[in-house]
Amino acid sequence: MVKYVIGYLLLVLSLNSLAQEVKEIKYDKEYEINPEPNKGIDHFKKYLEKEVDIPLSLIARLKEGSVLFSINLSQLGQLNAVHFENFLSDEILKENINKVIHKYFESDVWKSAVLNGDSQSSLIHIVLAIRPKPKTGYYRTSVMVQVVDKPSDIWFVEGKPPVMLKSLIKKLTRSIPEFETQTTLIYEIDESGNLLRFDAETDSRYAVLLSEKINDKLKGKKW
């Protein structure tokens, strides 16, 4: 009888860091007074660069690209609509940008455009460039699970974890500020499906923190 099974998880982190930068903001026409927030157009640029989240669905397939969109303002400087000319075919990114812009208008009043002495509705075109930025941003995590102490019995069936283990590890990895390009974790399960240990093979801070978080999540759960 096999008392326990030893397996290992190999985590491979491929740095695919992306950052966003507002490359251009231009108006649909020349105004005497341009529409802009009370905090200034530079504040709005920095806000977009900081708050727009790049979704994982885009990170996995994009090296570089640009999002083109426009914001339509009323004569009172209120937001009427956000129009997208190009959102890199990513609906999540489009939704993220839309939410961020609406949130900004909730916290800051915009000055309306003025032309010939009168307030005007206006259209502001924005180019948001997404490009690689080394050592910061996001990364993808691929997880491989393999049993290494497998008996020769033809009836052997691998123990199934009580949670979606790969998804859990990917989620926990993003909560740890440090990262490694490759990490190995060792786990042991007894014949009753109890987790005996989930340890880091190295003593790096990242590996130790990750194994601690996994142990906390799986504590008391049977395989």
N, C-alpha and C positions, 0 to 999 in steps of 0.2 A: 504493500500500500504506500502510495506517495503521501508523505506527511505534509509537505508544502511545496509550492511552486515558486521559484524565483524568476522574476522577469525584470526587464529594464525598459525605461523610457528614454529615448534619445530625442532631445529637443534641438532642432536646428533653427536658429534665428537668422533670417536673411534681412539685413538692413536695407530698407527701401524707403529711406526718409524723404518725405515731401514737405515742402513749406509753401505757403501762399503769399503772394505779394501783389498789391494793387499797382498795376503797371500804368494805368491811364484812367483819368476821369475827365470827361469832356461834355459840354452842353450842346443841345441841339441847335442853338443859335447864339449870337453874341448879345448879351444882355447888358444893360447899364449897371445893374446889380445882379450878380450871380446867386442862384439859390444855394444856400449852404447852411449847415447846422450852426447853432449859436456857439458851440464849442470849436468850430472851425473844420474845414475840410480835411486837414491833416489828422485830426482826431478821429474822424470817420474812417479814413484809410487804415489807421492803426487798429481801430476797432475791428474792421473786417478781417485784417490779417491775423489778428489774435483769436477771434471768436468763431470763424468759419471752420468747422471740423471736416477734415477730409475722410470720407468713409472708407472702410476696409475694402469694400467692393471695388473702389477706384484704385486704391493703393496696389492691389494685387496685379493690375494690368497696365498701369500708367507709369511712364517715365517722366513725361513732361507734357504740359498742355495749358490751354487758356480757357477761362469761362467768360463769355460775353453776355452781359445783361444790362437792362436799363431800369431806372426807377422813375415813375411818373408822378409828378407833384402837382397839387392843385394851386390855385391862385393864392391860397392861404398858407402854402408851404406844407400841406398835409400829404401823406402818402396815399396815392390812388391805387397804384398797382406796381408789380415787379414783372418785367418781361424778360424772357431768356431767349437769346439768339443762338447760343451754344452753351450747353451744360455738360459736355463730354459724355453724353449719353448715360448719365448717371442720375437717376431720379432722387436718390438719397442726398447727393450733393446739392441738387436743385432745391430740395426741401430744406436742407440745412441753411443755405444762403437766404432763402425766403424768410425763414424764422428769425435769423440774425438781423436782417434789415428791419423787419416789423418790430422787433424788440428795441432796436435803436430809436425808432421814431416814437416809441412809447416813453422814452426817457429824455429826449431832447427835441425841442421845437426848432423847425427849420425856417429860415428867412425865405420869403417868396421871391421869385425872379421879378425884376422890374425892367420894363421896356417902354420907352416913350412916356415915362412918368407913371405908368400903370402897372399894377401887379399882374403877373402872367402865370398861366400853368406852364410847366416845363418838363423836359425829358433829359435825364442825366445818364450818359452811357459810361459803363464801367468795364474795365478789362482786369480780371483777376487771374494772374499767372500762377500756375502750380509747377514747381520745379524741384529737383533733388536738393537736399540740404544735408550735408554730411553730419553724422553724429547726433542729430536731433530729429524730432518728429516721430514718425511711426515706423513699425517694422512688422513683417509677417512672421508667424510662428508655425512651423510644421512639426507635427509630433508623430513619432513612430513607436508603436508598442510591440514588444516581442518577448515571448516566453523563452528563457534560456535553459531552464531546468525541466525539460519536457520528457516525460516517461515514454518508453517505446510502445506501451500498450495502445492497440489500435482503437480502443474505446475512449481514449483520453479526449476530454473536451476542456478547452481553456476556460478559466474562471472569468465571469463577466463582472466588471466593476459596477457598483450601485449607482453610478452617475455616468453621464457622457464624459469620460475621462479626458479625451482630447480637447473637447470644448472647454472643460473646466480649467485645464492647464493653460490654454491660450488666454483665457480670461484672467487668471491669476498672474500670468506673466506680465500683462499690461499694467498690473497694480504695483509692480516692483520697479523702482527707478533704475537699478542696475540691469545689465544684460550681458550675456555671453553668446558668442557665435555658435557654441555647441555645448550641451550639458547632458549628462547622463544621471538618471535617478534609478535606484534599485528598490524593488518592492518584494515582500514575501507574504504569501497567503497560506493559512493552514488548511487542513482537510475539511474544516467546517465553514470555510469562506470568510474567516476572520483575518483582517489585515494585521500582520505582525509588525511590519515596519515599512516605511516609505522614506528612504534616506538618500541624501546626495552622495554621489561617488567622489566628489571633490569638496573641499572646504571653502569654496568661494562664497562670498556673501550672497550672491544671487541664487546659487544652488541651495544653500542652506535656508534662505528665506522661502524659496519656492516649496521645498520639501516640508517645511513647517506649516505653510498655508494648506498644502494638500492633506497633510495629516489631520489638521483641524477640520477640514471639510468632510473627510471620510471617517472620522472618529465614530465608532459605534455602528457603522453601516456594514452589512454583510455583502460579500461578493457572490 
